[in-house]
């Protein structure tokens, strides 16, 4: 527990599928392509007009009849997936798929090589949206080419950032990607390290066209420190974090899911507006 969040490897694969209404079906691909070609050009949208398709994070045209949203990562991603399934339960054109595995990390590839796993996933499945939550187990040394680098040293930082970049590049603009940052945890040292890792993710996400969602302050207490309690779904104070001081309770997972879903909903509205040629509701 000192260097990470998971003890026992665990695979969670689950799908939540909602009905797809007839009104949500796609317009012909040619029309979408025309919108993308015309409205994405700088200077073409006059004041008060909607700058359409390419400006949005989510493709206006999903690969199938609905958007397939995959949640990837470790056991914190499992909490997030459960929360997103709840938070997006009313969105008829989105299918949430949980593909998480506890005790996995980017600093090591022996349990699961996430970069290879993502490449295989993109080859086998239709992925429109990917939500990533990983890194909680990465507070350990890294091995590169037979050499071992102590965590957070300069060689470690260089090697780790390269590994994160390889993982991000595996998506290669084939999906709208959201990277959810690590939350504060009970251990002050772990929380400090998580802030450092979040800084890496934020910087690299910007570089690779990925949206970084920072949840650290939302689950912080006084002086930006850890707290197990916070305002729940109805505004009352409830326990949001599990007894291990790392994971989330059911209420906490739903709060986390709703926070991430808010960003996704905004981008979905923009994608639908681009598809229909109507202004998005803010």
DAZI-V510053 format. One record per helix or strand of 2 or more residues. SS is the DSSP state (helix for helix, strand for strand). FROM is the first residue (numbers start at 1). TO is the last residue. Records with the same first field share a line. If there is no record, write none. Layout:
# DAZI-V510053
SS=FROM-TO  FROM-TO
This chain:
# DAZI-V510053
strand=10-17  67-73  94-102  129-133  142-144  147-149  176-180  211-213  229-231  237-239
helix=22-24  29-39  53-55  75-87  114-124  154-169  188-207  217-219  222-224  250-276
